[in-house]
């Protein structure tokens, strides 16, 4: 007597699940890497803002004026920029 079986064996199911898990893991890693890359690009763009108006220029000059520059460096800078 021959018995016909229907359906999948456990080995076939485990192989399909393993392959899907590997594909899903690779896809998740690529997506996660792209998310981190996009967020770092946004941060870089925000820290390098453009000077578009006179107010932006004045704020930048004030910020530079408030930094502590060594006196020797400041004197050298004055000597180099005076014409």
Secondary structure, 3 states (H helix, E strand, C coil): CCCCCCCCCHHHHHHHHHHHHHHHHHHHHHHHHHHHHHHHHHHHHHHCCCCCCHHHHHHHHHHHHHCCCCHHHHHHHHHHHCC
